[in-house]
Amino acid sequence: MNEKTISKKFIIGDVQLGFVCDSFGAKILAFYKEGKNSLFYAEDDISHSGIPLCFPSFGPLENNHFLWQGKAYEMKQHGFARDNDFELLSQGESSLSLVLRSAQKTKERFPFDFEFKVTYSLVAGELIMDYDFKNLSAEALPLAPGIHPYFAVDDPNEILFSSNAQSVNNNLQNYALIDMAEAECFEPVGEQTYRIHGAPDLHVSGHTQSRNLLNLGSQKIEMTFDSLLFKRYTIWRKDADVNYICFEPANEKNALNANPQMIEPDKSWQTRVILK
């Protein structure tokens, strides 16, 4: 568990079942099971490692700006949470809680008061990730977040997943909506099961499976998430031969501007993602 962090390092558990977290971005860098990190980690490619949190927005916004009440706020791809240091709330033998609170720095990009709490727990062989984004402003605020796991793969040609969706938005075709069968990166190998080819940049639309089985060569992952809150299931990798693949509970491109989830004052956006 020698992963290097940008800021404070937290180790929960051990290599048989445990995780390593960086307070910078509340980013999990490693999830260990039976001595092996299930996540991709590279010291020289930290941006493509672990599980970045994409809050308050997933993906790029049009012209890299968040638009609100006639004003434009600069916001880079995947929001700003991953570029901020979270504070420690609590740490136990099997859990860790961190928080990011709004400040002048965040309000320059997102003009709201908020508290974003993350809690990571090890329970019965699972990594449970709880997210709680509370609106402390006097007005409703928009959210369109995503979770961006980089899963480790030992054979980039043996990645299989299942989906009950019928269509995808293809980022390589100007976000065109196409049938799953037309996606060149997906090879059907069974009922609602596909093998990954090439370098997909696809946002699966209409994916309603909460429990998702991923066959990643010698590794098998089960990921559970709420498809009502994450309206896209994004599948991405930079190149065809990299040793990672991203299966991401996410939202559609530019959703923070065009189709956000609105959180009323003093209310929270809460969800749970589970890996095992």
Phi, psi and omega in degrees: 000054186259021179299139180268142182246161176280322180234220186290137182256134176238132175242120178244127182079206181216190186289344176284324172199109182184175178214158176243131182230140174260129178296337177287109183079004186048043190267120172285124181263337183208140170234106186267135171223124178051043174086000185235136176283119179286343183257152174285135176218130175220121182301327181269005178216056187295333180291336177253046182223152171069216182230086174295146176258123185256085181229144359277004186222138173262140176077182180278147170263154178301127180060019179057037179225139170267127183256127181210121177050047175082001179246152179247128180244126181295129177213121181284173180306137176071020173074198187239350184302322183291348181254018180233149178275127178272151177268149176282129172261313179200154178217129178231187181296330184230012182210159180213132177236131179231159181217144171242124179251147179299149180208179180302323180298317180285326182291340175292340179248335188211097194281058182221154170270133182205169172222120182248108182252135175237138177230124179249130184224147173255118182221119173050047177082005182247151168259112181259125182243110181255133182237133182222106180253105185260133178274114178256009178273170179273356179231161178295146177238152181267148174221146172207066192274179176202159175242133195238066182290137170257103181273138179285138176227141178263342177224101183299346181266358182237065178239119181236145176213166178236151177203142175267008180284160179248346186214162179220151166268126182260111180294339179276356177233044178058037177064027179297141176272119183230163176291148177305322182294339181270352181285112185298335182278352181250122174252114178297130179233004180175182181296114179059027179235138187223148171259142181273134172234153172067211183239085183290148169221074193236135176253104182289127184251133180085017178280114184246009178284124176278326181257123188232122179263128182241122175260109187243066184070240180280351183252139174239132181237141169246124180240129180244133177206167183269109183285350175282331178267329175253102191271359173226150176242098189272136180236122189208146162207153187291316181221165184290337186250011178287156183266039173210162172215143180251121168247113196236119166295120193210187174229167188290160180303133177064020183295331180300328176270320192261328186206061184279164167270126184266129181250118183288160179305138179065013176252164183236146166266118184232139176202169181225135173239135184236135173242140171205000000 
